[in-house]
């Protein structure tokens, strides 16, 4: 019997000091973003609908992160994405100067790679 979790993930928010680079990185994975601005804030951010999950990218705000820790801002979180073509995705990232670490430790038939986004987050890619 398959267990059905009563809760599901609906939103991922990424804060970045490198907005243009981060948008380019995630766009190279195949995501399409729209510009948004809502609520009482004048803060423009970008959103991508990933089915049941929305990924939002916000610009860095010094009030949210310790300025002494700027270089490690993104390393506390990790994301994973399924992609239809690992080779195509890695070529798109390579055009941005992003190097990958390809792994086949799980199963030889299951192709995976790890890359690092502009804020230092590890991103796991799995070909489906």
LINRAZI-V394394 format. One record per pair of residues at least 24 apart in sequence whose C-alpha atoms are under 8 Angstrom apart, sorted by sequence separation. I is the first residue (numbers start at 1). J is the second residue. If there is no record, write none. Layout:
# LINRAZI-V394394
i = <I;I>
j = <J;J>
This chain:
# LINRAZI-V394394
i = <86;86;86;23;19;19;86;19;86;12;14;16;18;86;10;11;12;13;14;15;16;17;18;79;81;83;85;9;10;11;12;13;14;15;16;17;78;79;80;81;82;83;84;85;9;10;11;12;13;14;15;16;75;77;78;79;80;81;82;83;84;11;13;15;74;75;76;77;78;79;80;81;82;83;73;74;75;78;80;82;72;73;74;75;71;72;71;29;16;16;15;30;29;28;29;28;29;28;25;25;24;25;25;22;22;21;22;18;18;17;16>
j = <111;112;113;57;57;58;125;59;126;53;55;57;59;127;52;53;54;55;56;57;58;59;60;121;123;125;127;52;53;54;55;56;57;58;59;60;121;122;123;124;125;126;127;128;53;54;55;56;57;58;59;60;119;121;122;123;124;125;126;127;128;56;58;60;119;120;121;122;123;124;125;126;127;128;119;120;121;124;126;128;119;120;121;122;119;120;120;83;73;74;74;89;89;89;92;92;93;93;93;96;96;117;118;117;118;118;119;118;119;119;119>
